[in-house]
Amino acid sequence: MSKQKLQQIGDDQIGALLSRSGVTVVLMSSPWDGNGVIMRTIVENIAARFKMVNFATADYESSPRLAKLFNLLSPPGLLFVKDGELIHRITKPTSAGKISELIHAAAQ
């Protein structure tokens, strides 16, 4: 299975994120966060299977407005945004199967 590089976003892309139609999955993590590193690998591996979903990553420390907007108190956080609205948030390590299940549900 091939990995897909995640688009890097930050506070300056909040408007674009909220105005985008469809499903966007955003991983907020930090370089020092081991769980975030694991989550990034999982998300990169499953991203290639969901061509209609936008995948992005944001650095928790350098994107405080984004973290506050989605009420993320510490990394990692996996945010599922559909048509500009947060529909689900995961704040702990989660399996690829569970993430895939949530993406399928969001795409309905």
C-alpha positions as CSV (number, residue, x, y, z in Angstrom):
1,M,0.0,0.0,0.0
2,S,1.4,3.4,-0.9
3,K,1.7,6.3,1.4
4,Q,0.1,9.7,0.6
5,K,1.8,12.9,1.6
6,L,-0.5,15.0,3.8
7,Q,-1.1,18.7,2.9
8,Q,0.4,21.0,5.7
9,I,-2.0,23.6,6.9
10,G,-2.0,26.2,9.6
11,D,-3.9,29.1,11.1
12,D,-3.8,31.0,7.8
13,Q,-5.8,28.3,6.1
14,I,-8.8,28.2,8.5
15,G,-11.0,30.1,6.1
16,A,-10.2,27.6,3.3
17,L,-10.8,24.7,5.5
18,L,-14.2,26.0,6.7
19,S,-15.3,26.9,3.2
20,R,-14.3,23.6,1.6
21,S,-17.1,21.2,0.6
22,G,-16.9,17.5,1.2
23,V,-14.9,15.7,3.9
24,T,-11.5,16.8,5.2
25,V,-9.5,14.9,7.8
26,V,-7.0,17.0,9.7
27,L,-4.3,15.5,12.0
28,M,-3.1,17.9,14.5
29,S,0.1,16.8,16.2
30,S,3.6,17.8,17.3
31,P,7.0,16.5,16.4
32,W,7.6,15.4,20.1
33,D,4.2,13.6,20.3
34,G,4.9,9.8,19.7
35,N,1.1,9.1,19.4
36,G,0.9,11.8,16.7
37,V,3.8,10.2,14.8
38,I,2.0,6.9,14.9
39,M,-1.3,8.5,13.8
40,R,0.4,10.3,10.9
41,T,1.7,7.0,9.6
42,I,-1.8,5.4,9.8
43,V,-3.5,8.4,8.1
44,E,-0.8,8.5,5.3
45,N,-1.3,4.8,4.7
46,I,-5.1,5.0,4.4
47,A,-5.3,8.3,2.6
48,A,-4.6,6.7,-0.8
49,R,-7.8,4.6,-0.4
50,F,-10.1,7.7,-0.1
51,K,-9.5,9.8,-3.2
52,M,-12.6,12.0,-2.5
53,V,-11.4,13.0,0.9
54,N,-8.9,15.8,1.6
55,F,-6.2,14.9,4.1
56,A,-4.2,17.5,5.9
57,T,-1.9,17.9,8.9
58,A,-1.3,20.8,11.2
59,D,1.3,21.5,13.9
60,Y,-0.4,21.9,17.2
61,E,2.1,24.5,18.6
62,S,2.2,26.7,15.5
63,S,-1.6,26.6,14.8
64,P,-3.1,27.7,18.2
65,R,-6.2,29.2,16.5
66,L,-7.0,26.0,14.6
67,A,-6.6,24.0,17.9
68,K,-8.8,26.4,19.7
69,L,-11.5,26.4,16.9
70,F,-11.8,22.7,17.2
71,N,-11.4,22.6,21.0
72,L,-8.3,20.4,20.9
73,L,-6.5,20.7,24.3
74,S,-3.5,18.6,23.5
75,P,-2.1,16.6,20.6
76,P,-2.8,14.4,18.8
77,G,-6.1,15.2,17.4
78,L,-7.8,13.8,14.3
79,L,-10.5,16.1,13.1
80,F,-13.2,15.1,10.7
81,V,-14.7,18.2,9.0
82,K,-17.6,18.0,6.5
83,D,-18.7,21.1,4.6
84,G,-16.9,23.3,7.1
85,E,-18.4,21.6,10.2
86,L,-16.6,19.4,12.7
87,I,-18.5,16.1,12.7
88,H,-16.1,14.0,14.7
89,R,-12.9,14.4,16.8
90,I,-10.5,11.7,18.0
91,T,-8.1,12.6,20.7
92,K,-6.3,9.3,21.3
93,P,-4.5,6.7,19.2
94,T,-7.0,4.9,17.0
95,S,-6.7,2.0,14.6
96,A,-6.8,2.3,10.8
97,G,-10.0,0.4,10.8
98,K,-11.8,2.8,13.1
99,I,-10.5,5.8,11.1
100,S,-11.7,4.2,7.8
101,E,-15.1,3.5,9.4
102,L,-15.4,7.1,10.4
103,I,-14.4,8.3,6.9
104,H,-17.0,6.1,5.3
105,A,-19.7,7.4,7.7
106,A,-18.7,11.0,7.0
107,A,-18.7,10.5,3.2
108,Q,-22.4,9.4,3.3
